[in-house]
Amino acid sequence: MKSILDIHFPQPFFGDIQGTEMRKTNVFDFYACGQAFERLKTLKIGIPIFGSSESVNIIADAQKYLRNVTDDQDTTVVRFKSCVEEAKKLLDFMDSLIMRAGQLGGISSLTDADHLQIYRGLYHFEILFKQECAELGIFTVSKKGILSTAVLIEHAEEVFSNEEVGQIVALTPQAIYDIKRAGQCIAFELPTAAGFHSFRALESVILGYMNRLDVPPPANRNMGEYIRALEDKGVDKKIVSTLRQLKDNFRNPLFHPSENLEPSEDIDVFNLSKSAISAILKDMASKGIL
């Protein structure tokens, strides 16, 4: 029976999340790593080591995951430390096994000493690897409403259509930055911060909207003044109503130092801001000013 390792190509334990120093943990590769090390322990004394033999495949799989531990230690945010030297020693020894087989015409076998060296090396490595895994800052982020955790953390702007994202970028790139940060704050249960970023994104779009409508920004830049200026310009009453709802129910209380958004309220603010932004974009497109 084939092992999962026969069809799985190892990935780094920690993948990048664009624009942040956070890392996405590839959980399955930790599992596959353990599988590779367990298979290494099945090697028997006297087993042949040559060419494409099963023993060579087992050694090669273990080497791949050991390199996941040792590679890029100077550049990655998440680093293994104390177990790296043991991983390097074990890697070097397994390299020597493969090299020895090549020097002997591609045919060699696992000796008593080889077997002991693998077991000792793996034992010392696993003790330190276990300790370091327990100390890694890896946490599980629960799903928020119907929103995908991965989307919230990495691509919150995907709550908008591709067309809308392009329109927002053209109008005000700052809004995309704040939408992304709002999503991350929702994911990590920072509701008040999520509210701030949602309102910042909306305000950026409103100011772009006013500019395209040739409405000068008011001296006092706040949501009430924006709504008043847009009403005077005669914009769609639905847009004004949504903005007023956000202002009265969330923005004004949010900016009071003794008030905080509660969990789930941040999702309400995010969704309402999204609706308002989409309505503004639609209105701009109908007026030919987008």
C-alpha positions as CSV (number, residue, x, y, z in Angstrom):
1,M,0.0,0.0,0.0
2,K,1.3,3.4,-0.9
3,S,2.1,5.9,1.8
4,I,0.6,9.4,1.7
5,L,4.2,10.6,1.4
6,D,4.4,8.9,-2.0
7,I,1.9,11.5,-3.4
8,H,2.5,14.5,-1.2
9,F,5.2,17.0,-2.0
10,P,6.5,18.6,1.2
11,Q,5.6,22.3,1.8
12,P,7.2,24.7,4.2
13,F,5.7,24.4,7.7
14,F,4.9,28.1,7.6
15,G,3.6,30.0,4.6
16,D,3.6,33.7,4.0
17,I,0.5,35.9,4.5
18,Q,1.0,38.9,2.1
19,G,1.5,42.2,3.8
20,T,2.0,40.9,7.3
21,E,4.6,39.1,9.5
22,M,2.0,36.5,10.4
23,R,2.4,33.0,9.0
24,K,-0.1,30.4,7.9
25,T,0.7,26.9,9.4
26,N,0.6,24.0,7.0
27,V,-0.8,21.5,9.5
28,F,-0.7,18.5,7.3
29,D,3.0,18.9,6.7
30,F,3.6,18.5,10.5
31,Y,1.6,15.2,10.2
32,A,3.5,14.1,7.1
33,C,6.8,15.0,8.9
34,G,5.9,12.6,11.7
35,Q,5.0,9.9,9.2
36,A,8.4,10.3,7.5
37,F,10.2,9.9,10.7
38,E,8.2,6.9,11.7
39,R,9.0,5.3,8.4
40,L,12.6,5.9,9.0
41,K,12.4,3.8,12.1
42,T,11.2,0.9,10.1
43,L,14.5,0.5,8.3
44,K,16.1,-2.9,9.3
45,I,19.7,-3.9,9.7
46,G,21.0,-5.4,6.5
47,I,18.3,-3.7,4.3
48,P,19.8,-2.8,0.8
49,I,20.4,0.8,0.0
50,F,20.5,1.4,-3.7
51,G,19.0,3.3,-6.6
52,S,15.2,3.6,-6.4
53,S,14.9,1.0,-3.5
54,E,12.2,1.6,-0.8
55,S,14.9,2.3,1.7
56,V,16.3,5.2,-0.3
57,N,12.8,6.6,-0.7
58,I,12.2,6.4,3.1
59,I,15.5,8.2,3.7
60,A,14.8,10.8,1.1
61,D,11.4,11.6,2.6
62,A,12.9,12.1,6.1
63,Q,15.6,14.3,4.6
64,K,12.9,16.6,2.9
65,Y,11.2,17.3,6.3
66,L,14.5,17.7,8.1
67,R,15.4,20.4,5.5
68,N,12.0,22.1,6.3
69,V,13.4,22.5,9.8
70,T,16.9,23.7,8.8
71,D,16.2,25.9,5.8
72,D,15.9,29.7,5.8
73,Q,16.5,30.0,9.5
74,D,17.9,33.5,9.1
75,T,14.9,34.9,7.1
76,T,11.7,33.3,8.4
77,V,9.7,34.9,11.1
78,V,9.0,31.5,12.7
79,R,12.2,29.7,13.4
80,F,13.2,26.4,14.9
81,K,16.3,26.9,17.1
82,S,17.6,24.2,19.4
83,C,16.6,21.2,17.2
84,V,18.3,22.6,14.1
85,E,21.8,21.3,14.9
86,E,20.5,17.8,15.5
87,A,18.5,17.9,12.3
88,K,21.7,18.9,10.4
89,K,23.7,16.1,12.0
90,L,21.0,13.6,10.9
91,L,20.8,15.0,7.4
92,D,24.6,14.8,7.0
93,F,24.6,11.2,8.1
94,M,21.8,10.2,5.7
95,D,23.6,12.0,2.9
96,S,26.7,9.9,3.7
97,L,24.6,6.7,3.5
98,I,23.4,7.6,0.0
99,M,26.9,8.7,-1.0
100,R,28.4,5.4,0.3
101,A,26.0,3.4,-1.8
102,G,27.1,5.4,-4.9
103,Q,30.7,4.8,-4.1
104,L,30.1,1.1,-3.9
105,G,28.5,0.9,-7.3
106,G,25.0,1.8,-6.2
107,I,24.7,-1.1,-3.8
108,S,25.1,-1.0,0.0
109,S,23.3,-2.1,3.1
110,L,22.4,-0.7,6.5
111,T,24.9,-1.8,9.1
112,D,24.4,-2.1,12.9
113,A,26.3,1.1,13.3
114,D,24.2,2.9,10.7
115,H,21.0,1.7,12.4
116,L,22.2,2.9,15.8
117,Q,23.2,6.3,14.4
118,I,19.8,6.9,12.8
119,Y,18.0,5.9,16.0
120,R,20.2,8.0,18.2
121,G,20.0,11.0,15.8
122,L,16.3,10.8,15.5
123,Y,15.8,10.4,19.2
124,H,17.8,13.5,20.1
125,F,16.2,15.5,17.3
126,E,12.6,14.5,18.3
127,I,13.2,15.5,22.0
128,L,14.1,19.0,21.0
129,F,11.6,19.2,18.1
130,K,8.8,18.3,20.6
131,Q,9.9,21.0,23.0
132,E,10.1,23.7,20.3
133,C,6.7,22.7,18.8
134,A,5.1,23.2,22.2
135,E,6.6,26.7,22.3
136,L,5.6,27.8,18.8
137,G,3.0,30.6,18.7
138,I,0.4,28.6,16.8
139,F,-3.3,29.3,17.6
140,T,-6.6,28.3,16.1
141,V,-8.8,31.1,14.8
142,S,-12.5,30.2,14.9
143,K,-14.8,31.1,12.0
144,K,-16.7,34.4,12.3
145,G,-20.3,34.2,11.1
146,I,-20.4,33.0,7.5
147,L,-17.0,34.6,6.7
148,S,-14.1,32.3,5.9
149,T,-11.2,32.7,8.3
150,A,-8.7,32.4,5.5
151,V,-10.4,35.1,3.5
152,L,-10.7,37.4,6.5
153,I,-7.0,37.1,7.3
154,E,-5.5,37.1,3.8
155,H,-8.0,38.7,1.4
156,A,-10.9,40.5,3.1
157,E,-11.3,42.6,0.0
158,E,-12.8,39.5,-1.7
159,V,-16.1,40.3,0.0
160,F,-16.3,42.7,-3.0
161,S,-16.5,41.5,-6.6
162,N,-13.4,41.7,-8.7
163,E,-14.9,44.6,-10.6
164,E,-15.6,46.5,-7.3
165,V,-12.1,45.9,-6.0
166,G,-10.7,47.4,-9.2
167,Q,-13.0,50.4,-8.8
168,I,-12.0,50.9,-5.2
169,V,-8.3,50.7,-6.0
170,A,-8.7,53.3,-8.7
171,L,-10.7,55.6,-6.4
172,T,-8.7,55.2,-3.2
173,P,-6.1,52.4,-2.6
174,Q,-6.2,53.3,1.1
175,A,-9.6,51.8,1.4
176,I,-8.3,48.4,0.3
177,Y,-5.6,48.6,3.1
178,D,-8.3,49.3,5.7
179,I,-10.7,46.6,4.4
180,K,-7.8,44.0,4.7
181,R,-7.0,45.2,8.3
182,A,-10.7,45.2,9.3
183,G,-10.9,41.5,8.1
184,Q,-7.8,40.6,10.2
185,C,-9.2,42.4,13.2
186,I,-12.5,40.5,12.9
187,A,-10.7,37.2,12.6
188,F,-8.5,37.9,15.7
189,E,-11.5,39.1,17.8
190,L,-10.5,42.8,18.0
191,P,-14.0,44.2,17.3
192,T,-13.3,47.9,18.1
193,A,-10.2,47.9,15.9
194,A,-12.2,46.2,13.2
195,G,-14.8,49.0,13.5
196,F,-12.2,51.7,13.1
197,H,-10.7,50.1,10.0
198,S,-14.2,49.6,8.5
199,F,-15.1,53.2,9.0
200,R,-11.7,54.4,7.7
201,A,-12.3,52.4,4.5
202,L,-15.8,53.8,4.1
203,E,-14.6,57.4,4.8
204,S,-11.9,57.0,2.1
205,V,-14.5,56.0,-0.4
206,I,-16.9,58.8,0.6
207,L,-14.2,61.4,0.1
208,G,-13.4,59.9,-3.3
209,Y,-17.2,60.0,-4.1
210,M,-17.5,63.6,-3.1
211,N,-14.5,64.6,-5.2
212,R,-16.0,63.0,-8.3
213,L,-19.3,64.8,-7.5
214,D,-17.4,68.1,-7.2
215,V,-18.5,68.4,-3.6
216,P,-15.7,70.1,-1.6
217,P,-14.8,68.3,1.7
218,P,-16.3,70.0,4.7
219,A,-14.2,72.0,7.1
220,N,-15.2,69.5,9.9
221,R,-14.4,66.1,8.5
222,N,-16.9,63.8,10.1
223,M,-19.7,61.5,9.0
224,G,-22.4,63.9,9.9
225,E,-20.9,66.6,7.7
226,Y,-20.4,64.2,4.9
227,I,-24.0,63.0,5.0
228,R,-25.2,66.6,5.0
229,A,-23.1,67.5,2.0
230,L,-24.2,64.5,0.1
231,E,-27.9,65.2,0.9
232,D,-27.4,68.7,-0.4
233,K,-26.1,67.3,-3.6
234,G,-29.2,65.1,-3.9
235,V,-27.5,61.7,-3.9
236,D,-29.6,58.5,-3.6
237,K,-31.6,58.4,-0.4
238,K,-30.7,54.8,0.2
239,I,-27.0,55.7,0.4
240,V,-27.8,58.5,2.8
241,S,-29.9,56.2,5.0
242,T,-27.2,53.6,5.2
243,L,-24.6,56.1,6.1
244,R,-26.8,57.7,8.8
245,Q,-27.5,54.2,10.3
246,L,-23.8,53.6,10.5
247,K,-23.2,57.0,12.0
248,D,-25.9,56.9,14.6
249,N,-25.6,53.2,15.7
250,F,-21.9,52.6,15.5
251,R,-19.6,55.4,14.5
252,N,-20.6,58.0,17.1
253,P,-20.6,55.5,20.0
254,L,-17.3,53.9,18.7
255,F,-15.4,57.2,18.9
256,H,-16.5,57.7,22.6
257,P,-13.5,56.6,24.7
258,S,-15.7,54.6,27.1
259,E,-17.5,52.6,24.4
260,N,-16.3,49.4,22.6
261,L,-17.8,47.3,19.9
262,E,-18.9,43.9,21.1
263,P,-18.1,40.6,19.2
264,S,-20.4,40.3,16.2
265,E,-21.0,44.0,16.1
266,D,-17.8,44.4,14.2
267,I,-19.2,42.1,11.5
268,D,-22.3,44.3,11.4
269,V,-20.2,47.4,10.9
270,F,-18.0,45.6,8.3
271,N,-21.1,44.4,6.3
272,L,-22.9,47.7,6.5
273,S,-19.8,49.5,5.4
274,K,-19.4,47.0,2.5
275,S,-23.0,47.7,1.5
276,A,-22.5,51.4,1.6
277,I,-19.3,51.2,-0.4
278,S,-21.0,49.0,-3.0
279,A,-24.0,51.4,-3.3
280,I,-21.7,54.3,-3.7
281,L,-19.7,52.5,-6.5
282,K,-23.0,51.6,-8.2
283,D,-24.2,55.2,-8.0
284,M,-20.9,56.5,-9.4
285,A,-21.1,54.1,-12.3
286,S,-24.6,55.2,-13.1
287,K,-23.5,58.8,-13.2
288,G,-20.4,58.0,-15.3
289,I,-18.0,59.4,-12.7
290,L,-16.3,56.2,-11.7
